[in-house]
Amino acid sequence: MATVKGHSLRDRQIASLKQVLNLNEPLDQRDENDSHANGLAPAVPILTAQGEPIWKVLVFDDLDFAAQTAAAGNSDKIAQLYDQYLNFIVAEPDLFSLGMQKKHTYWTLNSAKTTDEDLDNVVDRIVSGLFSVVVTMGVVPIIRCPKGAAAEMIAGKLDRKLRDHILNSRDNLFSSSARPASSAGTPTSRPVLIILDRNVDLNSMLSHSWTYQSLVHDVLNMKLNRITIETPIDENNPAKGTTKKSYDLTSTDFFWTKNAGLPFPQVAEDIDTELSKYKEDAAEITRKTGASSIEDLQNDTSAKAQHLKAAITLLPQLRERKAILDMHMNILAALLTGIKDRQLDNYFQVEENIMKQTKAQILEFIRGDTKGKDPLDKLRLFVIWFLSTEQDTSTAEWNQFKEALTAAGVDTACLPYIWQVRATTKMTQLTTINNPSSQSSQTSDLFGRFSSLSTRLTDRLKDTGVGVPGNLASNFDSLIGGIKNFLPADRDLTITKIVESIMDPQAASTSAIAKTENYLYFDPRSANARGTMPPPSAAIRAGGGSAPPGALPGAPGSGPGTGASFGQRRQGYSDAVVFTVGGGSMDEYGNLQEWVARTGEGKATRKRVVYGSTELLNAREFITEELERLGREFGS
């Protein structure tokens, strides 16, 4: 989604980082240089009150350094200490996480083994991170959340923290003078912060997506926008091992910005278009200058003088374009290998119609020996079907599925927990498909175009010389032909439907409205007193008895101060921050941005949705680090 420059969460975070590096002194807009890839331009020299330059500014994420300094008795060496509310990680202009992978928040909030202290620490860390996001955005939001789970506790504590700050702080962080420079022009309407528990839709964490960014996150090793690809040193001699190559996705990557949220076939088509455009531009320059190639141009003294200046000006841009396109050709090649090895197109096709699948069809799919090399994909498919289907599964049938998965090489440790989720939680799926009739015509049309595209991409891999494996380049045509080519259905995921029902209730479905009708409503700027919030552990552990995973055992809103006001439930919003507690997925982020683009088409102003989570996990990480641990607990 195109975001007005200076208004995205990434822009605001960069502005805050610049300010803290400038010792919290406001930056002159004229000193900013936005041409740098990471968005952090060099600032003017920072001087002391005596006019002497400060040579070093250290930035730390925690208090370990301060503790070490105090213990060593060197605190007198520190001139001044500043704190900034930047306790979150921005991956895309409107995508953030709190980087809590090591906290295992989903397991922590759903495990009976979690201590009160660990539970309190996790909840406090989430509240602190969300407070940082809100401060960076520079406006106090309305807070909405469902009743009776961790999201309610987080919303209540955040409401209290914001309320206390507004009422009691001498320096209000939400005053216009306290906002970073990039917040100029901030819309006057207040955004809504929607806090959701992960169990509102587990399927989105496990599904096989067909969009570029989701495939990269699922198939390749991607951390903090750095993609690491392993390739064999010698394809004819696997014993020599593999070599790793890393690629960074920067804010200047035009191809990623344009294609990240698009289906894989369209991305493959666009790489061909961009390479053709580059080749034409390069040929035009060499034709005008008389040089033999772009590489030889700077050393060619015979180039025509009248065109040399213009050509040299364009050379850096052309080289950057070529480097970005070469990088994405490497990424594309690695994705194609992963899709082929794991047969991901088959899984995606089945999951698109998961509600129509029978028990016999799912069992046959699990037992099939041509369904890819990664057994975990079969487990993901089964869990999605089991949590989605309206068909009841008997104990005998369950054991039959479990035996089939085990025979396929799947670690079924998570299944006892999945059974419990199904038994105790009404996993209401709000996913809807928009315009299904037009989908088939688009699919068939793209299939015809993609068939001819495969031949051109074969040549591209050979011509660009980007270092892809030789056998992949030679067999690229057959590889493409073996991948089913179709566009994903134009569908809204459960979280997208929830967001729509809150942001645009007039356009939302009846089922989505019914699901969010009783969501709690917090307004930190309201004059109404809230009372004292109980500690998170006290509220979660109160009440006794059984409760669904992620839910508070006690009656919702039973503690003092936990009841939220319900006014203006249907007011609608133009801006929203959606936060999932217990893990987020690239699929949900992409789906929300697609909804924003679709609903804003042809309108003067678009809605804006920022997506965030405690941590961004791919399906493998979510299963092995969260679900399997819970499954072993429930199965013991």
Secondary structure, 3 states (H helix, E strand, C coil): CCCCCCCCHHHHHHHHHHHHHCCCCCCCHHHCCCCCCCCCCCCCCCECCCCCECCCCCCCCCCHHHHHHHHHCCHHHCCCCCCCCCCCEEEECCEEECCCHHHCHHHHHHCCCCCHHHHHHHHHHHHHHHHHHHHHHCCCCEEEECCCEHHHHHHHHHHHHHHHHHHHCCCCCCCHHHCCHHHCCCCCCCCEEEEEEHHHCCHHHHCCCCEHHHHHHHHCEEECCEEEEEEECCCCCHHHCEEEEEEECCCCCHHHHHHCCCEHHHHHHHHHHHHHHHHHHHHHHHHHHCCCCHHHHCCCCCCCHHHHHHHHHHHHHHHHHHHHHHHHHHHHHHHHHHHHHHCHHHHHHHHHCHHHCCHHHHHHHHHCCCCCCCHHHHHHHHHHHHHHCCCCCCHHHHHHHHHHHHHCCCCCCCHHHHHHHHHHCCCCCCCEECCHHHHHHHHHHHHHHHHHHHHHHHHHHHHHCCCCCHHHHHCHHHHHHHCCCCCCCCEECHHHHHHHHHHCCCCCCHHHHHHHCCCEEECCCCCCCCCCCCCHHHHHHCCCCCCCCCECCCCCCCCCCCCCECCCCCCCCCEEEEEEECCECHHHHHHHHHHHHHHCCCCCCCCEEEEEECCECCHHHHHHHHHHHHHHHHHC
